[in-house]
Amino acid sequence: MSRQAKAVKQLRELINSDKFIIMPCCYDGLSARLISQSGFEVTFMSGFGVSAVRLGLPDTGLISYGEMVDQAQNICNVSDIPVICDGDTGYGNPVNIKRTVHGYIRAGASGIMIEDQISPKRCGHTKGKDVVDRETAFTRIKAAVEARNEAGKNDEDIVIVARTDARATTGLDEALFRAETFRNMGADIIFIEAPRSKKEMTKIGKLGGCQMANMVEHGVTPVLPPKELESMGYRIAAYPLTLLSATACAMKKALARLKNGEITDE
C-alpha cells in the first residue's frame, strides 16, 4: 500500500469514527510539519493560506491549479498525517475537475474539497461572491466522485469534501438542499460555508452525515468551542487562519524589535 493510500485509509477511519476532529489548516511544509508534531490527526491545505504565502495576495482566484498541486505535494511529502487539500472550483469543466482530483492524488492528498462558487472564486467570508446554478454545482461534485471511484479501491479512495457557498447568495435553504444533494451523490464530508448564527449552525448540524464547520477568526460565522460544535451535530472544526495569523503577528513583532535595534533570542 502506498503512502497516500495509507493516509487515505487513516482519514477514512477517522471520519467514520465517533471522534470530533479538530483540524488546523496549513499552507506550507513547515506549518504542516508543526501541526503533525503537535499531535493533530489531520490537516487541511488552505487556499487562502497558500495564496498568501506563495503570492502575497488575497484568496481571489489568482492562484493556479499548478501552483496549488505543487504546494500540496510539498506539504504531503513532509506530513505524517492525512492532508485534505483545497481544490477550489476544480479549475474548469468536469474533465478539468477529474484531472484536478487525480493530480491531488498523485501529490499525496488524502482528501480534496470542491466548491460551487463561480470562477474566479473569493474567500468564503468576504462580500461579492456568487455561486453557480444547481446543475453546474451538481456536475462538479459528480465529476469529483467519479474521479475518486476511478482511482480508488474501497477504503483507499480519496475523500471528497463538497462545499457550498449558497448561504450568502441564495439563502440557507438552498445551501441545505445543495449540501444534502452532494451527500446523496457520494461526497464524504459536507461543508456549508459562512452560516451567520448559532441558529443556522444548529440547523445545518441536523442535516446529518460528516459536517464540517469553518472557524474563521473575525469572519461572519460564530467561533464556538469544539464541544458546542459537536453538540450541534458537526464532526469537524477547521481553523484556516489561526496559524497564518499567528505567524504574521509574530513576524511583525520580530521586525519591529529589529528595527528598534533590539536583539531577540526567541
N, C-alpha and C positions, 0 to 999 in steps of 0.2 A: 504494500500500500504506500502510495506517495505521501510526501509531507503534507501536501494540500489536501489530499483525501482524508488523512488522519485529523487534520484541523477541522474539516467539514463535519466529520463524524463526531468530534468533540463538541462542536457548536450545536449540532442536532440533538445530542444527548442533553445539552444544557437547556435548550429552549423547550424540549419535551419533558423536562423535569418540573417539579413544583417550586423551584427556586426562583426568587426575584433577582433579576440581573441588573447590577449597576455597571454601566458601560461608559467609561471616559472615552472621549474622542481624541484621536491622534492626527498628526499632519505630516510627520516625517519619521525617519528611523529612530531618532533619539527619543521623541515623545512616545513612540510605540514601545521601545525597549523599557522605558521608565514605567509605563503602565503595566507591562508584563512583570517587571521586577517588584512592583508594589502589591502583587497578589491578585490582581483582577483577572477574570476568566475570559474576557472578550473585549475587543476594542473596535472602534468604528473610524475609518478614514474619512474625515470631514472635508467636503469640497470647499467649504468656507475657509478652513484652515490651510488647505493645500494652495488655494488661490492666494492667500495672504503670504505664505512663506515662499512660494515659487515666483509670484508675480508682484507681490507687494500691493495687490489690488483687491477690491471687494468681490464678493461672490455674485457677479452679474453675468454669468455665462461667457466669460472671457477665456477661461482655461479650456484647453482642448482635450479630446479623448487620449491622444498620445501622451500628453503631459500627466494626465491622471493615472493612466495604466502604468507609466514609468514610476510614478511615486508609489503606487500600490505595490509594485514589485520590490522596490527598496524597503518598504515597510514590512512586507511579508517575509522578506529574507532575514530580518533580524528579530521578528516577533516569535515568541514561544507560545502564543495564544492565538485563537482564531481572530481573523480580521474581516470585518464587514466593510465593503468599500462603497463609496458614493458613486453611483452610475448616472446621476443627474437624469436627463430626459432620455438617455440611451443613445444620444448623438445621431438621431436620424429616424429613418423608417424601420419597419420590422426587421429587415435584413441587417441594417446597421446595429439594431439592438441586440440581435443574436451574436453579431461579431463582438460587440461590447462585452456581453456575458462570457463568451469563450475567451476573450482577451484577458479578462479579470481572473478567470480560472487558471490560465497559463501563468499569470502573475503571482498566483498563490492565494488568492482571496477565498475565504470561506463563505462569504455572502456578498450580495450586491443589491443596492437599492435603486429602483427605477420609479420616477415620479411622473405626475400628469401636468406639470407646468408647460406653458408654451416655451419655445426656444427663440431667443436666448432666455434662460431662466434667471430668477433672482433669489436671494436669500429668503427663506420662508417667513421671516419675521419682519420684512420690510414692505413698504407700500408699493403699489404699482405692478404687482404680479398678476398673472392670469393663468387659467388652465385651458387645456384642450377640451374638445367635446367628449362626451361619454365614449363614443365609438372609437375614437383615437386613443383615449386612455386605456380602454379595454384591450385594444390591439397591441399596445405596448407591453402590457403585463402578459398577454397571451404569448407574445414573441419571447419574452424573458423566460417564462415557464417552459416553453418548448425547447429553448436552448439548454435549460437546466436538464430537462429529461433526455435530451440527445447526448449530453455529456456525462451524465452520472449513472451510478448503479446503486439503487436502494438508498442507504444512508450516507453515500459518498457524494451525492449531488449537491451543488452549490445552493445555499439558502437564498431565497428570493424575498426581499423586503419591498412591499408595494406601498408607495406613498401618494397621498392626495393632498393638494393644497386648496381644494374646493371650498373649505370653510370660509376663506377670506373673500371669495369671489361670488359664489352662488349659494352659500349658506351651509349650516351644519347638516341638514337633512340630506342634501346632495352629497356631502362628504361621507356620511354614513352609508348611503346607497353605494357609492363607488367602492368604499372600503369592504363592504360585505361582498360585493361582486368580485373584487380582487381575491378575496379569501376563497370564494367558491371556485374561482378559476385555477387555484392551486398555489397562490402566494403563501409563503410560510409565516411571515411577520407582516402585520398591518400597522401603518403609521398615518394617522390623521394629523397633519401639521397645523399648529397655531390655534388651538381652541382658546377661547377668551376668558373662561371662568371655570371654577370648580364644578359648577352645574353641568357645563358642557363636557368636561372631562369625565364626570361620572357617567354621563350618557354614552360616551364613547367606550368606556370600560365595560359597559353592559353588552357591548356587541359580541364579546367573547373572542376566543382564539388568542393568539400571541400578539398582544398590543404593545406598541412602543410609545413612550412619552418623551418629548423633547424638552429638556430643562435648559432653556436659554436664559442666562442672566440678562436682565433688563429687556427681555422680549415681551411678547404680548400674552404668553401663557404663564399662569401662576407657577412659580417654582416651589414644589412641595417636597416634603421628606419622603424617602423611599417607602416607608411603612404606609403612609397615606395613599401613595400611588398604587401600591399593592392592594389596599383595601378597596380601591375604586375598580380594580379589575385589570390593571396594567401588569405586564410581565417584565418589561424592560424600561429602564430610565437611561436616556442618552444625555451626555453633557458635552455639547460641541464646542463651547467657548472657554470652559474652565481652565484648561492648561494653556491655551493660547493667550488668554487674558492675563494669567499669572506670569507667563513668560515675558509678555510685553511690559507689564508693570515692573518686573524685576530688572529688565534691561534699562528702562527709563531711569530707575533709581541708581543703578550702577553707573550709567552715563553721567548723571547729574553729579555724583560723587567724584568721578574722574575729572569732570570739567572744573570742579572746585579744588582740584589738587589733592583730593583725599586718596588714600590707599586702602583698598579693601582686601581682606584675606578670606572672604566668604567663598 
